[in-house]
Amino acid sequence: MAQINFTVFFIYILPVIVGLLLGLSLWKLRKTYLLSVLMILLDIVFWCILLNINTHGSEGPGILVTMYDLTTLAFSFIEIIKLIFRRHMK
């Protein structure tokens, strides 16, 4: 049971925490939405590459892309919150 918890933590929870911390650490910078757009474009490229790889018997590339998805999602979430916060403060 502990191994399942570690797996869930490293595949699903840790990438979200990394994305949130990355977004919060760049809170004061203005043009971080460009980094968010770049991460989304890279995510699309990674999915296109993943869909063309013969991965029968190996779920490694899919897990890595899922981890990157979650990091990008968390970072983009912080960017949206920052956008709403800055629009509201004006």
Rosetta silent file (secondary structure, phi, psi, omega in degrees, C-alpha in Angstrom):
SEQUENCE: MAQINFTVFFIYILPVIVGLLLGLSLWKLRKTYLLSVLMILLDIVFWCILLNINTHGSEGPGILVTMYDLTTLAFSFIEIIKLIFRRHMK
SCORE:     score description
SCORE:     0.000 S_00000001
   1 L     0.000  -35.782  179.826    0.000    0.000    0.000 S_00000001
   2 H   -65.986  -34.323  178.816    2.867    2.387    0.724 S_00000001
   3 H   -65.201  -38.049  178.122    4.264    1.833   -2.776 S_00000001
   4 H   -65.339  -40.632  179.071    0.936    2.872   -4.313 S_00000001
   5 H   -64.363  -41.536  176.408    0.913    6.025   -2.202 S_00000001
   6 H   -62.704  -41.789 -179.996    4.456    6.906   -3.329 S_00000001
   7 H   -63.161  -46.360  178.383    3.502    6.314   -6.941 S_00000001
   8 H   -62.296  -41.107 -179.912    0.434    8.519   -6.697 S_00000001
   9 H   -62.574  -48.990 -175.121    2.459   11.201   -4.942 S_00000001
  10 H   -74.594  -27.558 -178.259    5.270   11.293   -7.498 S_00000001
  11 H   -89.477  -37.755 -172.728    3.066   11.015  -10.596 S_00000001
  12 H  -111.073  -42.774 -172.119    0.105   13.214   -9.668 S_00000001
  13 H   -85.141  -45.521 -178.074    0.682   15.334   -6.574 S_00000001
  14 H   -61.115  -42.688  176.604    4.340   16.375   -6.865 S_00000001
  15 H   -62.335  -34.532  176.875    3.999   17.840  -10.412 S_00000001
  16 H   -66.494  -42.326  178.485    1.032   19.933   -9.257 S_00000001
  17 H   -63.118  -42.762  178.737    3.039   21.208   -6.285 S_00000001
  18 H   -62.017  -44.136  178.761    5.989   22.032   -8.571 S_00000001
  19 H   -63.459  -41.623  178.179    3.717   23.932  -10.973 S_00000001
  20 H   -65.365  -43.447  179.290    2.094   25.874   -8.149 S_00000001
  21 H   -66.452  -37.404  176.883    5.449   26.754   -6.586 S_00000001
  22 H   -63.964  -44.308  178.679    6.848   27.808   -9.963 S_00000001
  23 H   -65.075  -41.150  179.626    3.848   30.039  -10.589 S_00000001
  24 H   -70.923  -32.484  179.471    3.972   31.552   -7.122 S_00000001
  25 H   -71.650  -22.545  178.394    7.723   32.156   -7.287 S_00000001
  26 L  -102.942   21.091 -175.455    7.229   34.148  -10.509 S_00000001
  27 L   -59.905  -40.169 -174.329    4.248   36.108   -9.164 S_00000001
  28 L   -76.265  -18.467 -178.821    5.971   39.521   -9.270 S_00000001
  29 L   -77.735  150.457 -173.942    7.118   39.221  -12.889 S_00000001
  30 L   -86.648  -46.264 -169.888    4.910   40.706  -15.579 S_00000001
  31 L   -98.439   35.747 -179.461    5.319   38.595  -18.728 S_00000001
  32 H   -75.245  -11.683  176.111    5.133   35.114  -17.242 S_00000001
  33 H   -64.925  -25.444  175.769    2.095   34.352  -19.379 S_00000001
  34 H   -65.728  -37.983  175.378    4.583   33.868  -22.229 S_00000001
  35 H   -64.847  -38.072  177.924    6.168   31.051  -20.228 S_00000001
  36 H   -64.917  -42.621  178.169    2.714   29.569  -19.714 S_00000001
  37 H   -64.653  -41.045  177.941    1.999   29.698  -23.465 S_00000001
  38 H   -62.555  -41.226  178.578    5.395   28.123  -24.181 S_00000001
  39 H   -64.718  -38.229  178.375    4.676   25.326  -21.702 S_00000001
  40 H   -67.086  -41.861  177.746    1.302   24.672  -23.349 S_00000001
  41 H   -63.892  -41.669  175.674    2.885   24.555  -26.817 S_00000001
  42 H   -62.571  -36.736  177.910    5.550   22.148  -25.551 S_00000001
  43 H   -62.670  -41.320  177.316    2.809   20.042  -24.041 S_00000001
  44 H   -63.836  -42.202  177.935    1.100   19.789  -27.434 S_00000001
  45 H   -62.892  -43.403  179.561    4.404   18.797  -29.050 S_00000001
  46 H   -62.044  -39.722  178.912    5.026   16.161  -26.368 S_00000001
  47 H   -67.575  -38.390  177.413    1.567   14.667  -26.927 S_00000001
  48 H   -64.094  -40.008  177.388    2.120   14.561  -30.702 S_00000001
  49 H   -66.657  -43.600 -178.156    5.428   12.782  -30.161 S_00000001
  50 H   -62.604  -38.599 -177.769    3.875   10.399  -27.644 S_00000001
  51 H   -70.071  -17.725 -179.615    1.043    9.444  -29.963 S_00000001
  52 L  -101.252    0.626  178.935    3.533    8.434  -32.667 S_00000001
  53 L   -91.445  138.651  173.610    5.787    6.301  -30.446 S_00000001
  54 L   -79.772  102.251 -174.064    5.268    2.565  -30.314 S_00000001
  55 L  -113.752   30.429  179.215    4.855    2.202  -26.541 S_00000001
  56 L   -65.847  121.443  179.164    3.401   -1.284  -26.217 S_00000001
  57 L    90.831   -4.612  179.592    4.479   -2.619  -22.841 S_00000001
  58 L  -134.851  116.406  178.686    5.964    0.656  -21.641 S_00000001
  59 L   -98.265    8.121 -177.842    3.909    3.364  -20.026 S_00000001
  60 H   -56.150  -52.463  179.638    6.942    5.525  -19.208 S_00000001
  61 H   -61.456  -36.645  178.334    6.485    8.198  -21.898 S_00000001
  62 H   -65.618  -38.724  178.038    2.793    8.498  -21.072 S_00000001
  63 H   -66.771  -41.483  178.970    3.541    8.967  -17.386 S_00000001
  64 H   -64.060  -41.335  178.805    6.151   11.640  -18.144 S_00000001
  65 H   -67.625  -37.389  176.541    3.753   13.537  -20.399 S_00000001
  66 H   -63.560  -41.100  177.732    1.036   13.284  -17.753 S_00000001
  67 H   -63.594  -41.289  177.948    3.414   14.699  -15.149 S_00000001
  68 H   -66.605  -37.199  176.146    4.291   17.579  -17.496 S_00000001
  69 H   -57.617  -46.661 -177.467    0.558   18.120  -18.133 S_00000001
  70 H   -66.874  -37.285  176.537   -0.116   18.493  -14.435 S_00000001
  71 H   -64.737  -44.558  178.812    2.798   20.901  -13.974 S_00000001
  72 H   -64.102  -40.986  179.324    1.585   23.014  -16.900 S_00000001
  73 H   -62.314  -44.926 -179.958   -1.978   22.936  -15.613 S_00000001
  74 H   -66.322  -41.456  178.879   -0.964   24.123  -12.135 S_00000001
  75 H   -64.661  -41.912  179.060    1.288   26.864  -13.552 S_00000001
  76 H   -66.604  -34.525  176.164   -1.486   28.048  -15.896 S_00000001
  77 H   -60.924  -44.657  177.581   -3.938   28.036  -12.985 S_00000001
  78 H   -64.349  -37.652  178.406   -1.669   30.416  -11.064 S_00000001
  79 H   -63.475  -40.782  178.759   -1.363   32.596  -14.183 S_00000001
  80 H   -66.279  -42.117  177.346   -5.158   32.852  -14.464 S_00000001
  81 H   -62.704  -41.395  178.693   -5.458   33.738  -10.783 S_00000001
  82 H   -63.564  -40.375  178.495   -2.732   36.352  -11.201 S_00000001
  83 H   -63.398  -45.296  178.615   -4.535   37.835  -14.211 S_00000001
  84 H   -64.460  -42.247 -179.224   -7.833   38.045  -12.318 S_00000001
  85 H   -62.733  -43.985 -178.549   -6.090   39.500   -9.248 S_00000001
  86 H   -71.184  -35.170  176.636   -4.299   42.191  -11.254 S_00000001
  87 H   -67.557  -37.282 -178.732   -7.442   43.146  -13.203 S_00000001
  88 H   -71.622  -31.261 -176.319   -9.383   43.390   -9.968 S_00000001
  89 H   -79.836  -13.875 -179.572   -6.749   45.586   -8.269 S_00000001
  90 L   -77.768    0.000    0.000   -6.780   48.245  -11.024 S_00000001
